[in-house]
Every structure is written in C-alpha cells, then in structure tokens.
Amino acid sequence: MQKAVALPVGILAAICILMFIFIWWWFPRHWKKGVKADQDEWDEARRQRDAREIELEAQRQAGQGDGSAPPAYTEAKPPPPKLTYVPPVTAY
C-alpha cells in the first residue's frame, strides 16, 4: 500500500519543483522588463521637459514672451441645473 501513495506524491513534488524553477526564471525577467519600461518612460518625460525649458529660455532670450508656459485653455462650464424633486401626491 505504501507504493501506491509514493508515486502521486513524487509526481506532485516534481510539478511543484518545476513550477518553482519556472517562477524563479520568469519573475526576474519580467521585473527587469517592467523597470526598464518605467525608466524609459521617465527618461522620455525628462527629455521633453528639458526641451521645453530650452525652448522657453530661447523665447525669453529673444524677448518673445515672459518665458512661462502658455495658459491652459479652460472652457467655461455652465452651472449644473437645479434639480427639484416633487413627490407624487398619494392619498392614504
């Protein structure tokens, strides 16, 4: 009776070991890939910010503006409508 139990336990142990090895291999690869993607995004944002600062400095040197960013476009929104609830008349 002992042999019948040993085979499934061995198979289960082998599957667990293979899953552990797979996770050990897979997780660091995707962790590094995600960190690299974040770093690339931050570098691109920094590059754009630096380019904008250089452009603003050039405008300031040329006297074409005060060197600040252009004002954001804001659309005037109408006020929300006043909601009035009139309950229906019920006779008791």
Secondary structure, DSSP 8 states (H G I E B T S, - for coil): -HHHHHHHHHHHHHHHHHHHHHHHHHHHHHHHHHHHHHHHHHHHHHHHHHHHHHHHHHHHHHTSS-SS------------------------
